[in-house]
Amino acid sequence: YAPAPTAAPQGAGYTPAPTAAPSPGYAPAPSAPAAAPQSAGYAPTGAQEAARSLATSRMSGGARDLAIVLEQGRGSRASDVHVVAERPVLFRLAGELVPQGGALDAARVEGMLMPVVPERLRPVLVREGSCDFSLDSPEMGRFRVNVSRHRTGLKGTFRVIARDIPTLESLGLPVEIAKATHHHQGLIVVTGPSGHGKTSTLAALVDLINRETSHHVLTVEDPVEFVHPRKKALISQREVGAHTRTFASALKGSLREDPDVIVVGELRDTETVRMALAAAETGHLLISTMNTPSAAKTIDRLIDLFPPADQQQVRLSLSSGLRLIVSQRLMASADGKSMVAAAEVLPGSVALGNLIRDNKTYQIPSLQQRGKSLGIIRFEDSMADLVRAQKVKLEVAKGFVDNPDELEAVVTGKRPGTTAVSAPETQQDSARLLSKMGSLMGRKGS
């Protein structure tokens, strides 16, 4: 038994910034209780190190200011909080960065950020100029954090993690997505650009399994974002850097841990994808994310990660093992106060498997147009439904699709390039046409 240190240790090459006076408008945060002692032989995770460091250095002006900023960000329903040297604090509200207060000097920002950087990552920050970790505090909640160096000093980006695990309904996603979790093996991929809610969807799927099954769910994340409470399933959460070296090494070891479901934070490289496909073929349901813009391009990306000699085998694996691809986007709501999700859903099917196996993925958009009976939801149709429901403005939705004219035609019922014609004019045109046809027929008969 050894009590926690009273101050965060300093990494090599780090000189603490001088304590600055609190900035105008900030009120000191209430004192936090001392960090819990550690048992012998226990190595704290990055989140626990950061929380302990923040708690033990609560009396410093920088840590106090950071706590207030993060509390204000969560209270404002910001998705991200940016603390940048020589700039004001920025909150991302409904997709837009909104400045808060005046600019912060470099020394002040360093004093705010360095106390929460875990000791094990300080050499990484010095060597590589950037590090990622999670911050968990009883007062402020949980955040995914990136701290990096740039031209004017340090920059901290804090992704706000919701206190409650989201559901597919609360995220506004189709309930058909839940059907894929009933498979005993295969691959589910959630795709979309960075910052468009993939991790929340992943958490909703894991929570669904946690509530409804007694499976063993093993997650590998960098870092751990949503912490899943104990429900019906057994949840084992591992963090890259703290509990395992890489995604690939964690996947390799996971096959000996008797998992039913394996959740990988992101399919980043060839080795991770190779291990993921192997796990999906050996009786496990594997769920992961990729930063790809559409379902069709996700399949191409999975195949193109491999050398040409291996691509046919990958096509065979995907054709039989792919269960679902969900591609999603977040956009500002019609009232501009929140974000709304639009989703493209491509479930696995015999028709899709044949296209993948025969290297005809360029025909997937055609399959999506005629595959509503297979549970396929096109991105354009999802957008059109949101516009019709007045959840999103048409002009906003048109900025997210490849063919804005087609979206407008689906919403309004008009063909692209045509204008509305009044009923009387339509009747007159029909009468003229019939008259001409009658006269032509009369001439032919004569």
C-alpha positions as CSV (number, residue, x, y, z in Angstrom):
1,Y,0.0,0.0,0.0
2,A,1.5,3.4,-1.1
3,P,-0.4,6.7,-0.9
4,A,-0.8,8.7,-4.1
5,P,1.8,11.5,-4.6
6,T,0.7,15.0,-3.7
7,A,1.7,16.5,-7.0
8,A,1.9,15.3,-10.5
9,P,5.5,14.1,-11.4
10,Q,7.3,16.0,-14.1
11,G,8.6,14.3,-17.2
12,A,12.0,14.7,-18.7
13,G,12.5,18.0,-20.5
14,Y,9.4,19.6,-19.0
15,T,9.6,22.9,-17.1
16,P,6.4,23.9,-15.3
17,A,4.9,27.2,-16.4
18,P,4.6,29.9,-13.8
19,T,1.2,30.1,-12.1
20,A,-0.9,32.8,-13.5
21,A,-3.8,34.7,-12.1
22,P,-7.3,33.4,-13.0
23,S,-8.7,35.0,-16.1
24,P,-11.7,37.4,-15.8
25,G,-15.0,35.7,-15.4
26,Y,-13.7,32.4,-14.0
27,A,-14.7,31.3,-10.5
28,P,-12.6,28.8,-8.6
29,A,-13.9,25.2,-8.7
30,P,-14.7,23.5,-5.4
31,S,-12.0,21.5,-3.8
32,A,-11.9,17.8,-4.8
33,P,-11.3,14.9,-2.5
34,A,-7.8,13.4,-2.4
35,A,-7.1,10.6,-4.8
36,A,-7.6,7.1,-3.7
37,P,-4.5,5.1,-2.7
38,Q,-3.1,2.5,-5.0
39,S,-2.7,-1.2,-4.1
40,A,0.7,-2.8,-4.5
41,G,1.6,-3.8,-8.1
42,Y,-1.2,-1.8,-9.7
43,A,-0.4,0.4,-12.7
44,P,-2.9,3.2,-13.2
45,T,-4.4,3.8,-16.6
46,G,-4.0,7.1,-18.4
47,A,-7.4,8.3,-17.3
48,Q,-6.8,7.5,-13.6
49,E,-3.4,9.2,-13.8
50,A,-4.8,12.3,-15.3
51,A,-7.7,12.4,-12.8
52,R,-5.4,11.9,-9.9
53,S,-3.0,14.6,-11.2
54,L,-5.9,17.0,-11.6
55,A,-7.2,16.3,-8.1
56,T,-3.8,16.6,-6.4
57,S,-3.0,19.8,-8.2
58,R,-6.4,21.4,-7.7
59,M,-4.9,24.4,-5.9
60,S,-2.9,25.4,-8.9
61,G,-4.4,28.2,-11.0
62,G,-4.0,26.4,-14.3
63,A,-5.7,23.2,-13.2
64,R,-8.5,25.2,-11.6
65,D,-9.1,27.2,-14.8
66,L,-9.1,24.0,-16.9
67,A,-11.7,22.4,-14.7
68,I,-14.0,25.5,-15.0
69,V,-13.5,25.6,-18.8
70,L,-14.5,21.9,-19.2
71,E,-17.5,22.3,-16.8
72,Q,-18.7,25.2,-18.9
73,G,-18.2,23.2,-22.1
74,R,-20.2,20.3,-20.9
75,G,-22.9,22.7,-19.5
76,S,-23.1,24.4,-23.0
77,R,-23.5,21.0,-24.7
78,A,-20.3,21.5,-26.6
79,S,-19.0,18.4,-28.4
80,D,-15.4,19.5,-28.2
81,V,-13.4,22.1,-26.2
82,H,-10.2,23.6,-27.6
83,V,-7.7,25.2,-25.3
84,V,-5.1,26.9,-27.6
85,A,-2.1,29.1,-26.8
86,E,-2.6,32.7,-28.0
87,R,-6.3,32.1,-28.8
88,P,-9.6,32.2,-26.8
89,V,-11.0,28.9,-25.6
90,L,-13.2,27.5,-28.3
91,F,-16.4,25.4,-27.9
92,R,-17.8,23.4,-30.8
93,L,-21.5,24.0,-30.7
94,A,-23.7,22.4,-33.3
95,G,-20.7,22.0,-35.5
96,E,-19.4,25.5,-35.3
97,L,-16.4,26.7,-33.2
98,V,-17.5,29.5,-30.9
99,P,-14.8,31.6,-29.0
100,Q,-15.2,32.1,-25.3
101,G,-13.6,35.0,-23.6
102,G,-10.2,36.5,-24.4
103,A,-7.0,34.9,-25.7
104,L,-4.8,32.8,-23.4
105,D,-1.1,33.2,-23.4
106,A,1.2,30.3,-24.0
107,A,2.4,30.0,-20.3
108,R,-1.1,29.9,-19.1
109,V,-2.2,27.2,-21.5
110,E,0.9,25.1,-20.6
111,G,-0.1,25.5,-16.9
112,M,-3.6,24.3,-17.7
113,L,-2.7,21.3,-19.9
114,M,0.5,19.8,-18.5
115,P,-1.0,18.8,-15.1
116,V,-3.4,16.4,-16.8
117,V,-0.9,14.8,-19.2
118,P,-0.1,11.3,-17.7
119,E,3.5,10.8,-16.6
120,R,3.9,7.9,-19.0
121,L,2.9,10.1,-22.0
122,R,5.0,13.1,-21.2
123,P,8.1,11.7,-23.0
124,V,5.8,10.9,-25.9
125,L,4.7,14.5,-26.0
126,V,8.3,15.7,-26.0
127,R,9.4,13.2,-28.6
128,E,6.5,13.1,-31.0
129,G,4.8,16.5,-30.2
130,S,1.4,14.9,-29.5
131,C,-0.3,12.4,-27.2
132,D,-3.8,10.9,-26.7
133,F,-5.4,9.8,-23.4
134,S,-8.7,9.9,-21.6
135,L,-9.5,12.1,-18.6
136,D,-12.0,11.0,-16.0
137,S,-13.0,13.3,-13.2
138,P,-15.9,13.0,-10.7
139,E,-16.5,16.7,-11.0
140,M,-16.3,17.2,-14.8
141,G,-17.0,13.7,-16.2
142,R,-15.1,11.9,-18.9
143,F,-13.2,13.4,-21.9
144,R,-11.0,12.1,-24.8
145,V,-8.0,14.3,-24.9
146,N,-5.3,15.2,-27.4
147,V,-2.5,17.4,-26.3
148,S,-0.1,18.6,-29.0
149,R,2.5,21.3,-29.7
150,H,2.1,23.8,-32.5
151,R,3.6,27.2,-33.5
152,T,2.5,29.3,-30.6
153,G,2.6,26.7,-27.9
154,L,0.5,23.8,-26.5
155,K,-3.0,23.0,-27.7
156,G,-5.5,20.7,-26.0
157,T,-8.6,19.2,-27.6
158,F,-11.1,17.7,-25.3
159,R,-13.9,15.5,-26.8
160,V,-16.9,15.6,-24.3
161,I,-18.0,12.0,-23.5
162,A,-21.7,11.8,-22.5
163,R,-22.3,10.7,-19.0
164,D,-24.9,8.1,-20.1
165,I,-24.3,5.4,-22.7
166,P,-26.3,6.4,-25.8
167,T,-28.9,4.2,-27.6
168,L,-29.6,4.0,-31.3
169,E,-32.9,5.7,-30.7
170,S,-31.3,8.6,-28.8
171,L,-28.8,9.0,-31.6
172,G,-31.6,9.1,-34.2
173,L,-30.2,6.0,-36.1
174,P,-32.4,3.3,-37.8
175,V,-33.4,0.5,-35.4
176,E,-32.6,-2.0,-38.2
177,I,-28.9,-1.6,-37.3
178,A,-29.6,-3.5,-34.1
179,K,-30.4,-6.7,-36.1
180,A,-26.7,-7.1,-37.0
181,T,-25.8,-7.7,-33.3
182,H,-27.8,-10.9,-33.4
183,H,-25.2,-12.6,-35.6
184,H,-22.8,-15.0,-33.8
185,Q,-19.9,-14.1,-36.1
186,G,-18.9,-11.7,-38.9
187,L,-17.8,-8.1,-39.4
188,I,-19.7,-4.9,-38.6
189,V,-18.1,-1.6,-39.6
190,V,-19.3,1.9,-38.6
191,T,-17.8,4.5,-41.0
192,G,-17.8,8.2,-41.6
193,P,-15.5,11.2,-41.3
194,S,-13.7,12.0,-38.0
195,G,-16.0,13.7,-35.5
196,H,-19.3,12.4,-36.9
197,G,-20.4,10.1,-34.1
198,K,-18.9,6.7,-34.9
199,T,-17.7,6.1,-31.3
200,S,-21.2,6.9,-30.0
201,T,-22.8,4.4,-32.4
202,L,-20.2,1.8,-31.4
203,A,-21.0,2.4,-27.7
204,A,-24.7,2.1,-28.5
205,L,-24.2,-1.3,-30.1
206,V,-22.0,-2.6,-27.2
207,D,-24.6,-1.4,-24.7
208,L,-27.3,-3.3,-26.7
209,I,-25.3,-6.5,-26.4
210,N,-24.6,-5.7,-22.7
211,R,-28.3,-5.3,-21.9
212,E,-29.7,-8.2,-23.9
213,T,-27.0,-11.0,-23.9
214,S,-24.6,-12.8,-21.6
215,H,-21.8,-12.6,-24.1
216,H,-18.2,-11.8,-23.3
217,V,-17.4,-8.5,-25.0
218,L,-13.8,-7.5,-25.3
219,T,-13.0,-3.9,-26.5
220,V,-9.7,-2.5,-27.6
221,E,-9.6,1.3,-27.8
222,D,-7.2,4.2,-28.1
223,P,-8.1,5.6,-25.6
224,V,-11.1,4.1,-23.8
225,E,-14.0,6.6,-24.2
226,F,-17.3,5.2,-22.9
227,V,-17.0,3.1,-19.8
228,H,-19.7,0.4,-19.9
229,P,-21.3,-0.4,-16.5
230,R,-21.9,-3.9,-15.4
231,K,-25.2,-5.3,-16.8
232,K,-25.9,-8.8,-18.3
233,A,-22.7,-9.3,-20.3
234,L,-19.1,-9.4,-19.3
235,I,-17.3,-6.4,-20.7
236,S,-13.5,-6.3,-20.8
237,Q,-12.1,-2.9,-21.9
238,R,-8.4,-2.5,-22.9
239,E,-6.6,0.7,-23.8
240,V,-3.8,0.8,-26.3
241,G,-0.7,2.1,-24.5
242,A,-1.9,1.3,-21.0
243,H,-3.0,-2.4,-21.4
244,T,-1.7,-3.4,-24.8
245,R,0.9,-2.2,-27.2
246,T,-1.1,-2.1,-30.4
247,F,-4.5,-3.0,-31.8
248,A,-3.0,-5.9,-33.7
249,S,-1.3,-7.4,-30.7
250,A,-4.5,-7.0,-28.6
251,L,-6.5,-8.8,-31.3
252,K,-4.0,-11.6,-31.5
253,G,-4.2,-12.2,-27.7
254,S,-8.0,-11.7,-27.6
255,L,-8.6,-15.0,-29.4
256,R,-7.3,-16.8,-26.3
257,E,-9.6,-14.9,-23.9
258,D,-12.9,-16.6,-24.9
259,P,-14.7,-13.6,-26.3
260,D,-18.0,-13.7,-28.1
261,V,-17.8,-10.1,-29.4
262,I,-14.6,-8.1,-30.1
263,V,-14.8,-4.3,-30.5
264,V,-11.9,-2.6,-32.1
265,G,-11.8,1.2,-31.9
266,E,-10.5,1.7,-35.4
267,L,-9.3,-0.4,-38.4
268,R,-6.1,1.6,-39.1
269,D,-3.6,-0.6,-40.8
270,T,-3.2,-3.9,-42.8
271,E,-2.2,-6.0,-39.8
272,T,-5.2,-4.9,-37.7
273,V,-7.6,-5.6,-40.6
274,R,-5.9,-9.0,-41.2
275,M,-6.4,-10.0,-37.6
276,A,-10.0,-8.6,-37.6
277,L,-11.0,-10.7,-40.6
278,A,-9.4,-13.7,-39.0
279,A,-11.4,-13.2,-35.8
280,A,-14.6,-12.7,-37.8
281,E,-14.0,-16.0,-39.6
282,T,-13.3,-18.0,-36.4
283,G,-16.6,-17.6,-34.6
284,H,-16.5,-14.1,-33.3
285,L,-18.6,-11.0,-34.0
286,L,-16.2,-8.1,-34.7
287,I,-17.3,-4.5,-34.6
288,S,-15.1,-1.6,-35.6
289,T,-14.9,1.8,-37.2
290,M,-13.2,3.3,-40.3
291,N,-12.7,6.9,-41.6
292,T,-14.3,6.3,-45.0
293,P,-17.0,8.4,-46.7
294,S,-19.4,5.7,-47.8
295,A,-20.3,2.0,-47.5
296,A,-19.0,1.1,-51.0
297,K,-15.7,2.9,-50.5
298,T,-15.3,1.1,-47.1
299,I,-15.2,-2.2,-48.9
300,D,-12.7,-0.9,-51.5
301,R,-10.5,0.5,-48.7
302,L,-10.5,-2.8,-46.8
303,I,-9.4,-4.6,-49.9
304,D,-6.9,-2.0,-51.1
305,L,-5.0,-2.2,-47.7
306,F,-3.6,-5.6,-48.9
307,P,-1.1,-6.3,-51.6
308,P,-2.6,-7.5,-54.9
309,A,-1.6,-11.1,-54.3
310,D,-3.8,-11.2,-51.1
311,Q,-6.8,-9.2,-52.4
312,Q,-8.7,-12.2,-53.8
313,Q,-8.6,-14.0,-50.5
314,V,-9.8,-10.8,-48.7
315,R,-12.7,-10.5,-51.1
316,L,-13.7,-14.1,-50.3
317,S,-13.5,-13.3,-46.6
318,L,-15.6,-10.2,-46.9
319,S,-18.1,-11.7,-49.2
320,S,-19.0,-14.4,-46.6
321,G,-18.3,-12.5,-43.4
322,L,-19.5,-8.9,-43.9
323,R,-22.7,-8.4,-41.8
324,L,-23.3,-4.6,-41.9
325,I,-21.7,-1.3,-42.9
326,V,-23.2,1.9,-41.4
327,S,-21.9,5.2,-42.8
328,Q,-23.1,8.3,-41.0
329,R,-22.9,12.1,-41.0
330,L,-23.7,14.7,-38.4
331,M,-25.2,18.0,-39.5
332,A,-26.7,21.0,-37.8
333,S,-30.4,20.7,-37.0
334,A,-33.0,23.1,-38.5
335,D,-33.0,25.2,-35.3
336,G,-29.2,25.3,-35.2
337,K,-29.1,24.1,-31.6
338,S,-28.0,20.5,-32.0
339,M,-26.7,17.9,-34.4
340,V,-28.7,15.3,-36.4
341,A,-27.4,12.0,-37.8
342,A,-28.1,10.7,-41.3
343,A,-27.1,7.1,-41.9
344,E,-26.4,4.9,-44.9
345,V,-27.1,1.2,-44.1
346,L,-25.7,-1.6,-46.1
347,P,-26.4,-5.1,-44.6
348,G,-24.6,-8.2,-45.8
349,S,-26.5,-10.2,-48.4
350,V,-26.0,-12.8,-51.1
351,A,-26.2,-10.1,-53.8
352,L,-23.6,-8.0,-52.0
353,G,-21.3,-10.9,-51.4
354,N,-21.4,-11.8,-55.1
355,L,-20.4,-8.3,-56.1
356,I,-17.5,-8.3,-53.6
357,R,-16.3,-11.8,-54.6
358,D,-16.4,-11.0,-58.3
359,N,-14.6,-7.7,-57.9
360,K,-17.7,-5.7,-59.0
361,T,-17.9,-3.3,-56.1
362,Y,-18.5,-0.5,-58.6
363,Q,-22.0,-1.9,-58.9
364,I,-22.8,-1.5,-55.2
365,P,-24.6,1.9,-55.8
366,S,-26.9,0.2,-58.3
367,L,-27.6,-2.5,-55.7
368,Q,-28.4,0.2,-53.1
369,Q,-31.0,1.8,-55.5
370,R,-33.0,-1.4,-55.9
371,G,-32.2,-3.1,-52.6
372,K,-34.8,-1.6,-50.2
373,S,-36.3,-5.1,-49.6
374,L,-32.8,-6.2,-48.4
375,G,-32.8,-3.6,-45.6
376,I,-30.6,-1.2,-47.6
377,I,-31.0,2.5,-46.7
378,R,-29.4,5.0,-49.1
379,F,-27.7,8.1,-47.7
380,E,-29.8,10.3,-50.0
381,D,-33.0,8.7,-48.7
382,S,-32.0,9.2,-45.1
383,M,-31.2,12.8,-45.9
384,A,-34.6,13.3,-47.6
385,D,-36.5,11.9,-44.7
386,L,-34.7,14.3,-42.3
387,V,-35.6,17.3,-44.6
388,R,-39.2,16.2,-44.9
389,A,-39.5,15.9,-41.1
390,Q,-38.1,19.4,-40.9
391,K,-35.2,18.2,-38.7
392,V,-32.6,19.5,-41.3
393,K,-32.8,22.4,-43.8
394,L,-32.6,21.4,-47.4
395,E,-29.7,23.7,-48.1
396,V,-27.7,22.2,-45.3
397,A,-28.5,18.6,-46.5
398,K,-27.5,19.4,-50.1
399,G,-24.0,20.2,-48.9
400,F,-23.5,16.6,-47.7
401,V,-24.5,14.7,-50.8
402,D,-22.7,14.0,-54.1
403,N,-25.7,15.0,-56.2
404,P,-27.6,17.9,-54.6
405,D,-30.1,18.1,-57.5
406,E,-31.1,14.5,-57.0
407,L,-31.7,15.1,-53.3
408,E,-33.9,18.2,-54.1
409,A,-35.8,16.1,-56.6
410,V,-36.4,13.3,-54.0
411,V,-37.6,15.9,-51.4
412,T,-39.8,18.0,-53.7
413,G,-40.9,15.3,-56.1
414,K,-39.7,17.3,-59.2
415,R,-37.2,16.1,-61.7
416,P,-33.9,18.0,-61.8
417,G,-34.1,21.1,-64.0
418,T,-37.9,21.2,-64.2
419,T,-40.3,23.8,-62.8
420,A,-43.7,23.3,-61.3
421,V,-46.6,23.6,-63.8
422,S,-50.1,24.6,-62.7
423,A,-52.9,22.2,-63.2
424,P,-54.9,24.3,-65.8
425,E,-51.8,24.6,-68.0
426,T,-51.3,20.9,-67.8
427,Q,-54.9,20.2,-68.8
428,Q,-54.6,22.6,-71.7
429,D,-51.4,21.0,-73.0
430,S,-53.0,17.6,-72.8
431,A,-56.0,18.8,-74.8
432,R,-53.8,20.3,-77.5
433,L,-51.8,17.1,-77.7
434,L,-54.9,15.0,-78.1
435,S,-56.3,17.3,-80.8
436,K,-53.1,17.0,-82.8
437,M,-53.1,13.3,-82.5
438,G,-56.7,13.2,-83.6
439,S,-56.0,15.2,-86.7
440,L,-53.0,13.1,-87.6
441,M,-55.1,9.9,-87.2
442,G,-57.8,11.4,-89.3
443,R,-55.3,12.2,-92.1
444,K,-54.0,8.6,-92.0
445,G,-57.5,7.2,-92.2
446,S,-58.4,9.3,-95.2
